[in-house]
Amino acid sequence: MTAVYDSPVVLDRRDGPYGEVVLRRHGALLQIIANGCFLMDTSDGRSERLLVDAAYAALDGRPAPDVLIGGLGVGFSLAHAAADARWGRIVVVEREPAVIDWHRHGPLSGLSAGALADPRCEIVESDLITYVNETSDTFDALCLDIDNGPGWTVTEGNDGLYATAGLAACARTLTPGGVLAVWSATPSPEFEGTLRNAGFRQVRTEEVPVARGVPDAVHLGVRPG
């Protein structure tokens, strides 16, 4: 029988390179909090799985496409990609050492152990913005889930990622015809316009209804080529 808690219980609290990160348990759920801002929990995962599936569906049928996932989170996107044999290399960029450790050795390992044992999968400890600006690797899909959306970033430095220059860096990380998929807690018509201004084509948004409030969204764009 699952224990029920009246309030969240802190499992781990650490000072990371970008501030405080906390892992909590609330009943059966695990939650990640960054600098007092709720990021995600293990309650659902539909939109995180859609992030991966929508990116694959928007590709041109190329065999074994490589995917870069920005943000490890609670591991939904990684686990879903690893469960799909059609993907080739799966690289996850995560800037918080604590989050990586919670997956490798802590309470989140139950969600990601299978994926981490998959030889296609690799976790890179790095800030995503730094990574896309410095890497020489290219990927067929780039799935971003490092903020609550383009208009609700976890840290101020992430704002530039969703502007034209940041999206251009994302485009350079993609192969011709590659797909950028961006998770958001709310649909953003303004961000669709920014994607188009940055040169992406076939821009569209897929939504996932939630019990209360606005739907989660996945914004998609294809690099020309």
N, C-alpha and C positions, 0 to 999 in steps of 0.2 A: 504494500500500500504506500503510495507516494505521500510524503509529509507535506503539509500545507503550512506556510508561514504567513503571519499577518503582515510582515514587512520583509524586505529583501535582507539577505544575509551576505556580508562581504566575505568572499573566499580568498581574495588576494588583492592587494593594493600596492602599486609600484609607481615610482617616479621615473617616467620614460624620457626620451630625448625631446618630446614635445609637450610635456606636462604629465599630469597624473592619469593613470589608467587603472580601472577597477573591474574586477570580475565578481559578479554577484550571483547568488541563487535566489530565485523568488518562486517558491513552490517547486514545480518540476522544471522551471525555465532557468537557463543561464543567460546572463545579461552582461554586455560590455558597456562601460561608462568611460568617457574621456573628458577630463577637465569639467566634470559635473554634467556633461551633456550625454543623454542616452543615445547610444549609437544603434544597437541591435540586440535581439535576443533569439532564442531557439524556438520561438512559438510557431513559426510558419515556414518561411523559406520559399514560398511560391515565386515571389518577384525575383529573388536571387537566382533561382533555377531558370526563370524566364530570361534573365540577363544572358545566360549561356546559350539557351536554346534559340533565342531570337537572333543572336549573333551567328550561330551555325546556319540557321535557315536563310539568312541574308547573304551567305557566301555563294559562290558560283559552282558549287559541286566539286570543288577540288579535293583530291584525296588527302586524308590525314592532315588537316589544317592545324597549324600551331596557334595556341591561344595564350595571351598574356592577361592575367587577372590582376587588377589593381585593388588590393585590399583583401586580407585573409578573413577578417571578421570572425564569425562563428563557424565558418567553413562550408556553408551551403553551396556556394558557387564552385569551389574546388571539388567537393565530393561529387557534385552533379556532373561536372566535366569529366572527372576520372571514371565515373560509372558508364560513360559513353565511349565505346571502343572506336568511334569514328574520329575522335580527336587525335592529333599527333602529340607534339610536345605541349605540356601544360606548365607554365611558369607563373608563380604567384609572387607579387612584390608587396611586402608588408614592412612598414617602417617601425613598428613597435616590437621590440624584443620580447616583451611580456606576452603579447598575443601569440607569437610563434611558440614560446615556451609552454603556454597553456594548451596548445595543440599537440606538441611533441611529448609533453610529460605531465600535463595537468588535466583538469576536468573536461576540456574540449576535445581530448584525444578520441573519445568515443565517436565523435562526428567525423573525424578526419583520418583516423588511423589507416583505413584501407587506401585512401588516396595517397597518403604520405609513403606508403609501401609500394606504390605504383612507380615503376621505373620511368614513366613518361613525366612524372611530376617533380617540380623543383620549387623550393621557396627561397626567395632572395630577400635578405634584410636590407631595405633601402627605401628612401623616400621616392614615391612614384614619379614626381616631377623631375627629380634629379636623374632617375633611371631613364625616362624617355628622352631626356636631353643628352644623355651621355652614351647610351648603349648603341652598339653597331648592329645588334640583332634586329631582325624584322619578324613580324608575326602576321598571321592571316586574320586574326581577330584580337581586339583589345577590349576587355570588359572592365569597366571602371565602377568600383563601389567603395570609394574612400571617404565619402561625405554623405550627408543626408540629401544632397542634391546640388545642382549648380548654384542655387541661390541660398544654400544653407550649409556652409562649409564648417568643418570641424576646427580648422585653424585658418587664420587670415591668409597665410601664404598659399593656401590652396586655391584662392580666388582666380589666380592667373591661369590655372589649368583649363578653366571653362571659357576663357576669352579667346580671341582669334589666334594670338601667338601660342597659347598653350595647346589649342587644338591642332595647330600646325605641327607642333612637336609630336603630338599623337599620330598625326598622319604620316610623319616621317618614319614612325615605328611600324607602320602597316605596309604590307605588300600591296602592289596595285590591285584594286578590287577588294581590298581588305575592309573589314567592318569594325566600326567603333560603336560600342554599346555602353550607355551611361545610365546607371541606376539613379533614381530620384524618388524622394518621398512624396513629391507632388509633380504633376505634369507641368512643363514650362514651355509655352509657345515661344517665349523670348529666346530660350536656348535653342530651339529648332532654327530660329533665324540666324543665330550665331553659327551654328553648324553649317548652314548654307553659305554664309559669308566666308567661312574658313575653307570653302571649296568642296565640302562633302555633298554627295548626291544621294538620291533616294532617301531623303530624310523623313523619318516618321516616328511616331510614338506608340508604344503598346502599353496598355494599362492593366493593372491587377486590382480589382475591387477589394476594399477592406470593409470590416464590419461597421466602422464609424469613420466619418470624415472623407477626405479626398483620396482617390486611389493612388497606389504606388505606380511608378512609371518607369519604362525603359526607353530611352531616346536612342535612335539608331541612325547612322549615316555611313555611306560607303565612299571610300577613297577612289577617285577616278583612276582609270588605268586599264 
